[in-house]
Amino acid sequence: MTYRELYRRGVTALENSGCESPEPEMWELMSFCFGISRYSPGLFNDEEPDEEKLRSFERALSLRAEGRPLQYITGNWSFMDVELRVGEGVLIPRDDTEVCVRELLRRLEKDCPAEIADLCSGSGAIALALAKRYPRTHITAIELSDKAFEYLTYNINHNGAGNADPVKGNILDLWQDYPEEFFDAVISNPPYIPSGELPSLQKEVLFEPEMALDGGNDGYDFYRIIAERWISRLKSGGYISLEIGEGQGEYVSALLEKSGMTDIRIIYDLGGLERTVSAVRL
Ligand SMILES: C[S@@+](CC[C@H](N)C(=O)[O-])C[C@H]1O[C@@H](n2cnc3c(N)ncnc32)[C@H](O)[C@@H]1O
């Protein structure tokens, strides 16, 4: 079968599986399996791939049609210009998270020797986006899951981020390892989906680790931990930037206010949805 026929067949298979963006995803798979992009000359010259490549394409297509996220098939993804390795066991970074990172960059204003904690670091997307932009900062990237921690360590090393350190641990108690008023900033995209809503998530999301999504009964477990424990580790005048889900802004703002934070702001994404709460410690 020629590349042209494989492309058409793949698009149809993805459409039938309910994939929302079959054409762009098909190009990703063509590039991953055959090393060709839509700009490759000769793509439509009715050439045929060899048997081995064809088998890898068939496998990738069937995994995608089953609902497995594209990023878990290709094994990589980029976030704010940082190339990341991803796979099963680690959350695929979302573009929305850029709102939370940009808000902290805005608060920090310039690269300076700041100590930053990235809580619930996952693949290291946030830590590395900060490390790359502000090389004079030092980022402690904390992650509990074994699998996610492997990706975090690999991504930090692979990106040569000497100013970021992966730390394996539970944010529930790890705060005690740091002195009071140690950090200039705390940033986090914690799990925030209420447990009862997990089964109704999109098919693709169900392939992602529950531990990365489950925010407890009401979705606020991690915000309470951060507000009650980690804010004491922030310097006076230090910043916090937390990703939130739609509708969570008011509750998280109230938690931060109760914990002695001021200048509390809710930041919206381009679609007008609440995405981040940021604040300054009194
Ligand atoms: C929503 S994901 C965010 C990942 C990454 N920061 C991002 O934006 O792509 C939340 C992460 O928190 C981790 N996690 C869950 N419970 C944790 C805990 N108690 N302590 C540390 N990390 C935890 C999960 O394994 C997951 O990697």
PDBQT file of the ligand as one rigid body, heavy atoms in Angstrom, charges set to zero:
ROOT
HETATM    1  C1  LIG A 301      -1.689  17.032  37.298  1.00  0.00    +0.000 C 
HETATM    2  S1  LIG A 301      -0.152  16.161  37.324  1.00  0.00    +0.000 S 
HETATM    3  C2  LIG A 301       0.924  17.480  36.909  1.00  0.00    +0.000 C 
HETATM    4  C3  LIG A 301       2.210  17.071  36.290  1.00  0.00    +0.000 C 
HETATM    5  C4  LIG A 301       3.063  18.231  35.768  1.00  0.00    +0.000 C 
HETATM    6  N1  LIG A 301       3.321  19.213  36.799  1.00  0.00    +0.000 N 
HETATM    7  C5  LIG A 301       2.384  18.892  34.583  1.00  0.00    +0.000 C 
HETATM    8  O1  LIG A 301       1.896  20.022  34.716  1.00  0.00    +0.000 OA
HETATM    9  O2  LIG A 301       2.341  18.297  33.504  1.00  0.00    +0.000 OA
HETATM   10  C6  LIG A 301       0.072  15.919  39.048  1.00  0.00    +0.000 C 
HETATM   11  C7  LIG A 301       1.325  15.126  39.461  1.00  0.00    +0.000 C 
HETATM   12  O3  LIG A 301       1.321  15.008  40.897  1.00  0.00    +0.000 OA
HETATM   13  C8  LIG A 301       1.888  13.763  41.251  1.00  0.00    +0.000 C 
HETATM   14  N2  LIG A 301       1.477  13.475  42.632  1.00  0.00    +0.000 N 
HETATM   15  C9  LIG A 301       0.292  12.985  43.061  1.00  0.00    +0.000 A 
HETATM   16  N3  LIG A 301       0.257  12.904  44.396  1.00  0.00    +0.000 NA
HETATM   17  C10 LIG A 301       1.442  13.397  44.840  1.00  0.00    +0.000 A 
HETATM   18  C11 LIG A 301       1.990  13.590  46.137  1.00  0.00    +0.000 A 
HETATM   19  N4  LIG A 301       1.298  13.285  47.235  1.00  0.00    +0.000 N 
HETATM   20  N5  LIG A 301       3.244  14.121  46.254  1.00  0.00    +0.000 NA
HETATM   21  C12 LIG A 301       3.955  14.436  45.119  1.00  0.00    +0.000 A 
HETATM   22  N6  LIG A 301       3.474  14.266  43.860  1.00  0.00    +0.000 NA
HETATM   23  C13 LIG A 301       2.239  13.754  43.722  1.00  0.00    +0.000 A 
HETATM   24  C14 LIG A 301       1.345  12.833  40.203  1.00  0.00    +0.000 C 
HETATM   25  O4  LIG A 301       2.073  11.635  40.132  1.00  0.00    +0.000 OA
HETATM   26  C15 LIG A 301       1.441  13.710  38.946  1.00  0.00    +0.000 C 
HETATM   27  O5  LIG A 301       2.681  13.515  38.322  1.00  0.00    +0.000 OA
ENDROOT
TORSDOF 0
